[in-house]
Amino acid sequence: MTIKRNDPCACGSGKKYKKCCMNKETVKVVAEQQREHYIAKRKQVIEKLRMYVKETFTVKERFMLEKEFDERSNHAVPKELKASFTELWLLFFNKSSKGRLITAFLEERKDFLTAEEYEMIQKWSTLTPRLVQAIDRKESKVTFKDRLNDDVYTMTLTDEGERSFAPWYGTFSLIEDLNQESIFYGVRMFEGPLNLEEAATYVKERTKQTKETVDTLLVNEFPEILSAFIKGQQSEDSNKMKIVKQFKTQWKVENETELITYLEKQPSIYLENWSEKEKMASFILDWYRYTDSEMSGDVLTTEVKSTLKIQDNIVEVEAFDSDSMNEVKNSLSGLTSVSFMNEGTKEWEIPYHAEMKNMLVQMNPELPKHFSLFAQNNIEAQLDKPYSTEEKRTIKELVRADEIEKVEGWLRQSEYNVYVAQKNKLGQVEVTADYNTLREELNLPMSPFVTGGSKRVTKHERIPTDLEQSEVTDGAEAKNEDKGLNETLEEKTIAPKTVVDLDLELETFKEEKTNGKSDATIRKYSNSVEIFAGLLNAMDVKTWSELTEEKWEALLYSQLKETYSTMSKTQSKDFVSVLRAFVKWQDKKEGTSVIEWVTPLLKEVESMYVKQPAAAR
């Protein structure tokens, strides 16, 4: 049905369409066109400024300036962004013999600039970098607040901006006005609340020491502030690693019927796959029920202490802690149905604050996967844990001590972390984790970024022991009827806090794919895995969750070209083939869908090396 200009507007305002939504839509379209024109023009002018930088300094001078920026920023800027940040510093903040280059360019080249270009650069020359944090979002509009002077900026998220968005995130960047809104200028990085806090603290302390104004310091110490922002707050053990051990024992089955009868009677065991060929079970802790006003039904979770597999008359037990393993060993040692064969330990390093946690999840498969993450990441349970290794008091104790600023910072960083982890794992965030139920309990203001706002209600509750077996079993049986054994409500996963080193994942993947294969296959996988591991190391990527879409693009375009400027057609095809297989392998393990947007990148990589001149190969 077509609405005519003079018809009543469908929005119900009572105004004519031409004076209501038709006019609003026109204004929106015009604003978007103006924005696109401005961005296109800005790129042209920036290119002129880049040429001016090259003309102003010799190659040796530029090298020394780049070295100075790198040292002053404490080598914090990622390699792929270093050139862009150095260029920004040279143009806007560094003072050469000509003064600030942006001002010198305006003076020297004004006769060669159009009125629009002159006005644009003149406006840029007055800008000061701002440390801003997102404090609200309404659809595509995000409100940022200056951490140092409380100024507020409203920005419209572009598609690129949407990829970077997270609750309470922020940046240290130049900001300019356009059509009664604000837009970021130049290269920038987005980080979480703790990084913003560290940069703000640095500025406040330095202004006291130098007696300079905040704006003067933001310009004069741009590299140092950028370093504080990127590195964030680092505790004494933030760079420490710890050893994680995986214990493994094997037992020979002497009487399978007797063993099965014994296992099926154990109250702490959960039978997962119980077929003739293979039997798998988990020794578990208490079951918890997660309910959420944004979903129908509930999610049941429990932590797995150890796993047990019976296959080919061998019992294999694995656990991440010695107590859990000893518990199973003591239990099996008293049986005549099995006899001990051997035991071993596998170990690797993970970040000091990371946790290895194996979870068992039961949920209706029609429920979106993010509810599984929320159920596993029991935020409420963290309120009774120490705030940090340095601060032994819990969140609740800090609230009672009226240290609200510290608690608010913790809540914001936690909400930011969970959102980023959810986006990395699932590709997008349709429903956010609930922090407002906690905020209400702590009598703190609601978060504007939580789906459902103040009406959101979630709950984690322990299922009473006398109900556990029947409730869990009934749920599993009901689902088995619909989907069969392999698609039951169980979902064995790693909780969101788990960190598994990608080097370990790559090694496991390679072993799995080359076991018993020809020398050619082993060589193909070994070479390709080595290339990928080198790229990850160069970009300091340690875990799967760190590989965002932007990181993949930087890795497969910039880093790959820089490290391997030439590669034979066979090498490139092998690399693409192996990497595609690894991404699919990881997707299956992690429940992600990264392959969807990595595939086009891999096609580009393949064509990039196919198209190179024969001499280059």
C-alpha positions in Angstrom: 0.0 0.0 0.0 1.4 3.4 -1.1 1.3 6.4 1.3 0.6 9.7 -0.4 2.2 13.0 0.6 -0.9 14.4 2.2 -2.1 11.1 3.9 -1.9 10.8 7.7 1.5 9.5 8.7 1.5 5.8 9.5 3.5 6.4 12.7 0.4 7.8 14.4 1.7 11.3 15.1 -1.5 12.9 13.5 0.7 14.9 11.0 0.6 14.6 7.3 3.2 12.1 5.9 5.1 14.9 4.0 5.6 16.8 7.2 6.5 13.8 9.4 8.3 10.6 8.4 8.7 11.6 4.8 10.6 14.7 5.9 12.6 12.7 8.5 13.6 10.1 5.9 14.7 12.9 3.5 16.8 14.5 6.2 18.4 11.2 7.0 19.2 10.5 3.3 20.7 14.0 2.8 22.8 13.6 6.0 24.1 10.3 4.8 25.0 11.7 1.4 26.8 14.6 3.0 28.7 12.2 5.3 29.8 10.1 2.3 30.9 13.2 0.4 32.9 14.4 3.4 34.6 11.1 4.0 35.6 10.8 0.3 36.9 14.4 0.3 38.7 13.7 3.6 40.6 10.8 2.1 41.8 13.0 -0.8 43.1 15.7 1.6 44.7 13.1 3.9 46.6 11.9 0.9 48.0 15.4 0.3 49.1 15.5 3.9 50.9 12.2 3.6 52.8 13.5 0.6 53.7 16.6 2.5 55.2 14.4 5.3 57.3 12.5 2.8 58.5 15.8 1.2 59.3 17.4 4.6 61.6 14.6 6.0 64.4 12.6 4.4 64.2 8.8 4.7 66.7 8.9 7.5 64.8 11.6 9.4 61.6 9.6 9.0 63.3 6.5 10.3 64.6 8.3 13.4 61.1 9.9 14.0 59.4 6.5 13.7 62.0 5.1 16.1 61.3 7.9 18.6 57.5 7.3 18.4 58.0 3.6 18.9 60.2 4.1 22.0 57.9 6.8 23.5 54.9 4.6 23.0 56.8 1.8 24.7 56.4 -0.5 21.7 52.7 -0.9 22.6 51.2 -0.1 19.1 50.4 -3.3 17.1 52.8 -3.8 14.2 50.0 -3.5 11.5 48.9 0.0 12.9 52.4 1.4 13.8 52.8 3.3 10.5 49.4 4.9 10.7 49.8 6.0 14.3 53.3 7.4 13.6 51.9 9.4 10.7 49.1 10.8 12.8 51.6 11.9 15.5 53.9 13.5 12.9 51.1 15.5 11.4 49.2 16.6 14.5 51.4 16.4 17.6 55.1 16.3 16.9 56.8 19.7 16.6 59.5 20.0 14.0 61.5 23.0 12.9 58.3 24.1 11.1 56.2 23.6 14.2 53.2 21.3 13.9 53.1 20.0 10.3 49.3 20.4 10.0 49.7 24.1 10.7 52.8 24.4 8.4 51.0 22.7 5.6 48.1 25.0 5.9 50.3 28.1 5.7 52.6 26.8 2.8 49.9 25.2 0.6 46.9 27.5 1.2 47.1 28.9 -2.4 46.8 25.4 -3.8 43.8 24.4 -1.7 40.1 24.7 -2.5 38.0 26.6 0.0 36.5 23.3 1.2 39.9 21.8 1.7 41.3 24.8 3.5 38.3 24.9 5.9 38.7 21.2 6.5 42.4 21.3 7.4 42.0 24.5 9.4 39.4 22.7 11.5 41.7 19.7 11.9 44.5 22.0 13.1 42.5 23.0 16.1 41.7 19.4 17.2 42.9 17.8 20.4 42.9 14.1 21.0 40.1 12.9 23.3 39.9 10.0 25.7 36.2 8.9 25.4 34.1 6.0 26.7 30.7 4.8 25.4 28.0 5.4 28.1 24.8 4.8 26.1 23.4 3.4 22.9 20.1 3.9 21.2 19.9 1.8 18.0 22.8 3.0 15.8 23.5 6.1 17.9 26.3 5.8 20.5 26.9 8.4 23.2 30.6 8.8 24.3 31.7 10.7 27.3 35.1 12.4 27.7 36.9 10.7 30.7 38.8 14.0 31.5 36.2 16.8 31.1 32.8 15.2 30.9 32.1 16.5 27.3 29.6 14.3 25.5 29.7 13.2 21.8 27.0 11.5 19.8 28.0 9.3 16.9 26.3 7.1 14.3 27.7 3.7 14.1 28.9 2.7 10.6 29.2 -1.0 9.6 32.9 -0.8 10.5 32.0 0.8 13.8 29.5 -1.9 14.6 32.3 -4.5 14.3 34.3 -2.7 17.0 31.3 -1.9 19.3 31.2 -3.3 22.8 29.6 -2.0 26.1 31.7 0.7 27.9 34.4 0.5 25.2 36.3 3.6 24.2 39.3 5.1 22.4 41.9 7.8 22.4 41.4 9.7 19.1 40.7 13.0 17.4 37.0 13.9 17.1 35.5 16.3 14.6 32.0 17.6 14.1 29.8 16.9 11.0 26.1 17.7 10.6 25.5 18.3 14.3 27.1 14.9 15.1 30.6 13.8 15.9 32.9 11.5 13.9 36.4 10.0 14.7 39.3 11.2 12.7 42.3 9.1 11.7 43.5 5.7 12.9 42.3 4.5 16.3 42.0 1.5 18.6 39.1 0.5 20.8 39.7 -1.0 24.2 37.8 -1.7 27.4 37.2 0.3 30.6 40.4 -0.7 32.4 42.5 0.6 29.5 40.6 3.9 29.6 41.1 4.1 33.4 44.8 3.6 33.0 45.1 6.3 30.4 43.0 8.7 32.4 45.1 8.1 35.5 48.3 8.7 33.6 47.0 12.0 32.3 45.9 13.2 35.8 49.2 12.3 37.4 51.3 13.9 34.6 49.3 17.2 34.7 50.1 17.4 38.5 53.8 16.7 37.8 54.2 19.0 34.7 51.7 21.7 35.7 50.5 21.7 32.1 46.8 21.9 31.1 45.1 18.6 30.2 44.8 19.7 26.5 48.5 20.6 26.3 49.5 17.3 27.8 47.3 15.3 25.5 49.2 16.8 22.5 52.7 16.8 24.0 52.6 13.3 25.4 50.4 11.6 22.8 52.7 8.5 22.4 52.9 8.0 26.1 49.2 8.3 26.7 48.5 6.0 23.7 50.8 3.4 25.4 49.0 3.6 28.7 45.7 3.2 26.8 46.8 0.2 24.8 48.5 -1.6 27.6 45.9 -0.9 30.3 46.2 -1.8 33.9 48.7 -4.5 34.6 49.0 -6.2 37.9 52.3 -7.8 39.1 51.3 -11.1 37.7 49.5 -9.9 34.5 52.4 -11.2 32.4 52.9 -14.4 34.4 52.1 -17.8 33.0 51.1 -20.9 35.0 51.3 -24.6 34.3 48.1 -26.5 33.6 48.3 -30.3 33.9 46.0 -32.9 32.3 46.1 -36.2 34.1 45.4 -39.4 32.2 45.2 -43.1 33.3 44.3 -46.3 31.5 42.8 -49.4 32.9 42.2 -52.9 31.3 38.6 -54.1 31.5 38.4 -57.6 33.1 34.6 -57.8 33.4 32.6 -55.2 31.4 29.2 -56.2 32.7 30.3 -55.8 36.3 32.1 -52.5 35.6 29.0 -51.0 33.8 26.7 -52.0 36.6 29.0 -50.3 39.1 29.3 -47.1 37.0 25.6 -46.7 36.4 25.0 -46.7 40.2 27.4 -43.8 40.9 25.4 -40.6 41.9 28.2 -38.3 40.6 28.5 -39.8 37.1 26.7 -38.6 34.0 26.3 -41.1 31.2 26.8 -39.3 27.8 27.3 -41.8 25.0 26.5 -45.3 26.2 26.6 -47.4 23.0 28.0 -50.9 22.4 31.1 -49.7 20.6 32.0 -46.8 22.9 30.9 -45.5 26.3 31.6 -42.0 27.5 30.7 -40.5 30.9 31.6 -37.6 33.1 32.1 -37.3 36.9 30.3 -34.1 37.7 29.6 -31.6 40.5 26.2 -30.0 41.3 23.7 -29.2 38.7 22.5 -25.5 38.3 19.5 -24.1 36.5 19.7 -20.9 34.6 16.6 -18.9 33.8 16.3 -15.7 31.7 13.4 -13.4 30.9 14.7 -13.2 27.3 14.2 -17.0 26.7 11.6 -19.6 27.2 12.7 -22.7 29.2 15.9 -23.1 31.1 19.5 -24.2 30.8 21.1 -26.8 33.1 24.8 -26.7 33.7 27.4 -28.7 35.8 31.1 -28.7 36.0 32.9 -31.8 34.9 35.6 -33.1 37.3 36.9 -35.9 35.1 35.9 -37.9 32.0 35.8 -41.6 31.4 35.8 -43.5 28.1 35.4 -47.3 27.6 36.5 -48.6 24.2 38.1 -51.8 23.0 38.3 -53.2 26.6 40.3 -50.1 27.7 39.1 -47.6 30.3 40.6 -44.1 29.8 40.2 -41.4 32.5 41.2 -37.8 32.1 41.1 -34.9 34.6 42.5 -31.4 34.9 43.4 -31.7 38.6 45.1 -34.4 40.7 42.3 -34.6 43.4 39.7 -35.5 40.8 42.0 -38.0 39.2 42.8 -39.6 42.6 39.1 -39.8 43.4 38.5 -41.9 40.3 41.7 -44.0 40.8 40.7 -44.8 44.4 37.2 -45.8 43.2 38.5 -48.0 40.3 41.3 -49.5 42.4 38.8 -51.3 44.6 37.2 -53.1 41.7 38.1 -56.5 40.3 36.4 -55.6 37.0 39.4 -53.5 35.9 43.2 -53.6 36.4 45.5 -50.6 36.3 47.7 -50.3 33.1 49.5 -46.9 33.1 49.3 -43.2 33.8 50.7 -40.0 32.4 50.6 -36.2 32.6 50.4 -33.6 29.8 51.1 -30.0 30.6 51.2 -26.6 29.0 51.3 -22.9 29.9 48.3 -20.5 30.1 48.0 -16.9 31.3 48.1 -16.7 35.1 44.5 -15.5 35.6 43.0 -17.9 33.0 40.9 -20.9 34.1 40.5 -24.3 32.6 36.9 -25.5 33.1 35.0 -28.3 31.5 31.3 -27.8 31.5 28.3 -30.0 30.7 25.3 -28.2 29.4 21.7 -29.3 28.8 19.4 -27.1 26.8 16.8 -27.2 24.1 18.8 -27.1 20.8 16.3 -24.6 19.5 17.5 -22.0 22.0 20.2 -19.7 20.7 23.7 -20.6 21.8 24.3 -17.4 23.6 22.1 -18.6 26.5 24.5 -21.6 26.9 27.4 -19.1 27.4 25.4 -17.0 29.9 24.5 -20.1 31.9 28.1 -21.3 32.1 29.5 -17.8 32.9 27.7 -17.5 36.3 28.5 -13.8 37.0 26.6 -13.8 40.3 29.0 -16.4 41.7 31.9 -14.0 41.1 30.5 -11.5 43.6 31.8 -13.6 46.5 35.3 -14.1 45.1 38.3 -11.8 45.8 38.3 -8.6 43.6 41.9 -9.3 42.4 45.1 -10.9 43.6 46.1 -7.5 45.2 42.6 -6.7 46.6 41.4 -9.7 48.7 37.9 -8.2 49.5 35.0 -9.4 47.4 32.7 -7.2 45.3 30.0 -7.4 47.9 32.4 -6.3 50.6 33.6 -3.4 48.5 30.0 -2.2 48.1 29.5 -2.4 51.8 32.7 -0.3 52.2 31.2 2.2 49.8 34.0 1.8 47.3 31.5 2.1 44.4 33.9 3.4 41.8 36.0 0.3 42.0 32.9 -2.0 41.8 31.5 0.0 38.9 34.8 -0.4 37.1 34.7 -4.2 37.7 31.2 -4.5 36.4 31.9 -2.5 33.3 35.0 -4.4 32.4 33.3 -7.7 33.0 30.3 -6.7 30.8 32.8 -5.6 28.1 34.8 -8.9 28.4 31.7 -11.1 28.1 30.3 -9.2 25.1 33.7 -9.4 23.3 34.0 -13.1 24.0 30.4 -13.7 22.9 31.0 -11.8 19.6 34.2 -13.7 18.9 32.7 -17.1 19.6 29.3 -16.6 17.8 30.1 -13.9 15.3 27.4 -11.5 16.5 25.5 -10.5 19.6 21.8 -10.7 19.4 21.1 -10.7 23.2 23.6 -9.5 25.7 24.6 -11.0 29.1 22.5 -9.7 32.0 24.3 -7.4 34.4 21.3 -5.5 35.5 20.0 -8.2 37.9 23.4 -7.9 39.6 23.3 -4.1 39.6 19.8 -4.2 41.2 21.1 -6.5 43.9 24.0 -4.2 44.6 21.8 -1.1 44.4 23.8 0.4 41.5 22.5 2.2 38.4 21.4 0.0 35.5 23.6 -0.6 32.4 22.1 0.9 29.2 23.7 -1.9 27.1 21.8 -4.8 28.6 19.1 -6.4 26.4 15.8 -5.9 28.1 17.1 -2.9 30.2 15.8 -2.8 33.8 13.1 -5.4 33.0 15.7 -8.1 32.4 15.7 -10.8 35.1 18.0 -13.8 35.2 18.7 -16.4 37.9 21.2 -19.2 38.7 20.0 -21.7 41.3 21.3 -25.0 42.4 19.0 -27.9 41.7 18.3 -29.8 45.0 20.1 -33.1 45.2 16.9 -35.2 45.5 15.6 -33.7 42.2 18.9 -33.8 40.2 18.8 -37.3 38.9 15.1 -37.3 37.8 15.1 -33.8 36.4 18.2 -34.2 34.3 17.4 -37.7 33.2 13.8 -36.8 32.2 15.0 -33.8 30.1 17.6 -36.0 28.3 15.0 -38.7 27.6 12.5 -36.3 26.2 15.1 -34.9 23.8 16.4 -38.3 22.8 12.9 -39.1 21.5 13.1 -36.2 19.1 16.6 -36.1 17.9 18.4 -39.3 18.8 21.4 -39.8 21.0 23.9 -37.6 19.3 21.6 -34.6 19.4 20.5 -34.7 23.0 20.4 -31.7 25.3 24.0 -32.4 26.4 26.7 -30.1 25.0 30.2 -30.7 26.3 31.9 -27.3 26.1 34.7 -25.2 27.4 33.3 -22.3 29.5 33.9 -18.7 28.2 36.8 -18.2 30.6 38.8 -21.1 29.2 42.0 -20.1 27.3 43.6 -22.8 25.1 46.9 -21.7 23.5 46.6 -21.8 19.7 50.1 -23.3 19.4 48.7 -26.3 21.3 45.6 -26.4 19.1 47.7 -26.3 15.9 49.9 -29.1 17.2 46.9 -31.3 18.1 45.3 -30.5 14.7 48.5 -31.4 12.8 48.9 -34.7 14.7 45.3 -35.6 14.0 45.6 -34.9 10.3 49.0 -36.5 9.7 48.7 -39.6 11.8 49.6 -42.6 9.6 49.7 -40.4 6.5 52.3 -40.2 3.7 55.5 -38.1 3.9 54.0 -35.6 1.4 50.9 -35.1 3.5 53.0 -34.7 6.7 55.2 -32.1 4.9 52.2 -30.2 3.6 50.6 -29.9 7.0 53.9 -29.2 8.8 55.0 -26.4 6.5 51.5 -24.8 6.4 51.1 -25.0 10.2 54.6 -23.5 10.7 53.7 -20.5 8.4 50.4 -19.9 10.2 52.1 -20.2 13.7 54.7 -17.7 12.6 52.0 -15.2 11.5 50.2 -15.6 14.9 53.4 -15.1 16.7 54.3 -11.9 14.7 50.9 -10.4 15.6 51.1 -11.7 19.2 47.9 -13.7 18.9 47.6 -16.5 21.5 44.0 -17.7 21.5 41.2 -18.4 19.2 39.0 -15.7 20.7 41.6 -13.1 19.9 41.2 -13.7 16.1 38.5 -11.2 15.3 37.5 -10.4 11.8 39.8 -7.4 11.7 42.7 -9.6 13.0 42.1 -12.2 10.3 42.2 -9.5 7.6 45.4 -8.0 9.0 46.9 -11.5 9.3 46.0 -12.8 5.8 46.7 -9.6 4.0 49.3 -7.4 5.6 51.2 -9.8 7.8 51.3 -12.7 5.2 52.4 -10.4 2.4 55.0 -8.8 4.6 56.4 -12.1 5.9 56.0 -14.2 2.7 56.3 -11.7 -0.2 56.8 -14.7 -2.5 55.3 -18.2 -2.3 55.0 -20.8 -5.0 51.5 -21.7 -6.4 51.8 -25.1 -4.7 52.8 -23.6 -1.4 50.0 -21.1 -1.4 47.4 -23.8 -2.3 48.7 -26.1 0.4 48.6 -23.2 3.0 45.0 -22.2 2.0 43.9 -25.8 2.1 45.4 -26.5 5.5 44.2 -23.3 7.0 40.7 -23.8 5.8 40.7 -27.3 7.3 42.0 -25.9 10.6 39.4 -23.1 10.8 36.6 -25.7 10.2 38.2 -28.0 12.8 38.3 -25.1 15.3 34.7 -24.0 14.5 33.5 -27.5 15.2 35.3 -27.6 18.6 34.4 -24.0 19.7 30.9 -23.8 18.2 31.8 -20.8 16.1 31.3 -20.0 12.4 34.5 -18.2 11.6 34.8 -20.1 8.3 32.0 -18.0 6.8 34.1 -14.9 6.7 37.5 -16.5 6.4 36.7 -18.3 3.2 36.6 -15.1 1.0 39.9 -14.0 2.6 41.5 -17.4 1.7 40.3 -17.0 -1.9 42.0 -13.6 -2.1 45.2 -15.1 -0.7 45.2 -17.9 -3.3 44.6 -15.5 -6.1 47.2 -13.1 -4.7 50.0 -15.6 -5.2 48.6 -17.1 -8.4 48.7 -13.6 -10.0 52.3 -12.8 -9.0 54.8 -12.5 -11.9 56.6 -15.8 -12.8 60.0 -14.2 -12.0 58.9 -13.5 -8.5 58.2 -17.1 -7.9 
